[in-house]
Amino acid sequence: MTAVLGAAALVGALIATGVMAGLYAAFAIAVMPGLARIGDLAFADAMHQINRAIRNGWFAAAFAGAAVLTGLAAVPHAGGPALPWIAAAFLLYGATLVITFGGNVPLNDALDAAVADPAIRTDPARAAAARAAFEARWVRRHAWRTLLCLAAFACLAIALLVRG
């Protein structure tokens, strides 16, 4: 029974981490490059709407589930060949959380506050300033969390292959 629960937790961790890695990669390779091609106010509005839309149960389940399930997967694999890979995945995904809460979320909040100011709609300089304060910093942090999440996903895949 423990083996079945350990395998289920590991597969669940792999799926949740894969969903997050895919979401991060999609933003890195398509969404942000696409938004880079539009005007400042449209960019700020689009990111504001994305920030609002992503706060949903599906995102929360994958975002939190990746960490929780990876931690749970470690318990039945203690002492086994998969544990170092699960531990590495846990640390790598944890780093994505640090980047998210320490960097991307504060940038999102600042952009949301800028968009809430009605003056941004009549003063192009305000929209340009809001974008300039956000875009490059957010994209750079996002690139790191994308790479770290992909590495966590790879570690979980290896753990699934080497588990005894």
Residue pairs with C-beta under 8 A, 6 or more apart in sequence:
2 76
3 76
5 76
6 73
6 75
6 76
6 77
6 163
7 163
9 69
9 72
9 73
9 75
9 76
10 69
10 73
10 77
10 82
10 86
10 156
10 159
10 160
10 163
11 160
12 65
12 69
12 73
13 65
13 66
13 69
13 70
13 72
13 73
13 86
13 89
13 156
14 153
14 156
14 157
14 160
16 61
16 62
16 65
16 66
16 69
17 66
17 70
17 89
17 93
17 149
17 152
17 153
17 156
18 153
19 62
19 66
20 62
20 63
20 66
20 93
20 96
20 149
21 146
21 149
21 150
21 152
21 153
23 59
23 62
24 96
24 142
24 145
24 146
24 149
24 150
25 146
25 150
27 142
27 146
28 139
28 142
28 143
28 146
31 50
32 139
32 142
35 43
35 46
35 47
36 43
36 135
38 46
39 127
40 124
40 127
40 128
40 130
40 131
41 120
41 121
41 124
41 127
43 127
43 131
43 135
44 111
44 114
44 115
44 120
44 127
44 130
44 131
44 134
45 115
47 108
47 111
47 134
48 111
48 112
48 115
51 108
51 111
51 112
66 93
66 152
67 90
67 93
67 94
67 97
70 86
70 89
70 90
70 93
70 152
70 156
71 90
73 86
73 156
73 159
74 83
74 86
74 87
74 90
77 83
77 86
77 159
77 163
80 163
80 164
81 162
81 163
81 164
82 159
82 160
82 162
82 163
82 164
83 159
85 155
85 156
85 158
85 159
85 162
86 155
86 156
86 159
88 152
88 155
89 152
89 153
89 155
89 156
89 159
90 152
92 148
92 149
92 151
92 152
92 155
93 148
93 149
93 152
95 145
95 148
96 145
96 148
96 149
96 152
99 141
99 144
99 145
99 148
100 145
103 137
103 138
103 141
104 138
104 141
104 142
104 145
107 133
107 134
107 137
107 138
107 141
108 138
110 130
110 133
110 134
111 130
111 133
111 134
114 120
114 126
114 129
114 130
114 133
115 130
117 126
119 126
120 126
120 127
120 130
